[in-house]
């Protein structure tokens, strides 16, 4: 995922959905907010809070 090239900023977050086993609605044009929503969804769905170390 580090070297992945995307056309839109939000596509970076969407490309990680499967890796974390979460799902969320995709919102075209939301930009960097998608990554924040991804983090929130991971926190909701996982007891592992090591995400706070990001």
C-alpha positions as CSV (number, residue, x, y, z in Angstrom):
1,X,0.0,0.0,0.0
2,X,3.0,2.3,0.6
3,X,3.9,2.7,-3.1
4,X,0.3,2.7,-4.4
5,X,-0.5,5.5,-6.9
6,X,-4.1,6.7,-6.8
7,X,-6.0,9.3,-8.9
8,X,-7.8,10.6,-5.8
9,X,-6.7,11.1,-2.2
10,X,-9.6,9.1,-0.8
11,X,-8.7,6.1,-2.9
12,X,-5.7,5.5,-0.7
13,X,-8.0,4.9,2.3
14,X,-10.4,2.8,0.2
15,X,-7.6,0.5,-0.9
16,X,-7.0,-0.4,2.7
17,X,-10.6,-1.5,3.5
18,X,-10.0,-5.2,2.7
19,X,-6.7,-5.4,4.6
20,X,-8.5,-4.3,7.8
21,X,-11.7,-6.3,7.1
22,X,-13.9,-3.3,7.4
23,X,-16.5,-1.7,5.1
24,X,-17.7,1.8,4.7
25,X,-19.5,3.9,2.1
26,X,-17.3,5.5,-0.5
27,X,-17.9,9.2,-0.9
28,X,-16.4,10.6,-4.1
29,X,-14.5,13.8,-3.5
30,X,-14.2,13.5,0.3
31,X,-10.4,13.7,0.1
32,X,-8.4,13.2,3.3
33,X,-11.5,12.7,5.4
34,X,-11.7,9.2,4.0
35,X,-8.6,8.2,6.0
36,X,-10.1,9.6,9.2
37,X,-13.3,7.6,8.6
38,X,-11.2,4.5,7.9
39,X,-9.5,4.9,11.3
40,X,-12.8,5.4,13.1
41,X,-14.2,2.3,11.5
42,X,-11.2,0.2,12.4
43,X,-11.5,1.4,16.0
44,X,-15.2,0.5,16.1
45,X,-14.6,-3.0,14.7
46,X,-11.4,-4.1,16.5
47,X,-10.5,-4.5,20.2
48,X,-6.8,-3.8,19.2
49,X,-6.2,-0.1,19.8
50,X,-2.6,0.0,18.4
51,X,-4.1,2.1,15.6
52,X,-3.5,5.0,18.0
53,X,0.2,4.6,17.4
54,X,-0.2,5.7,13.7
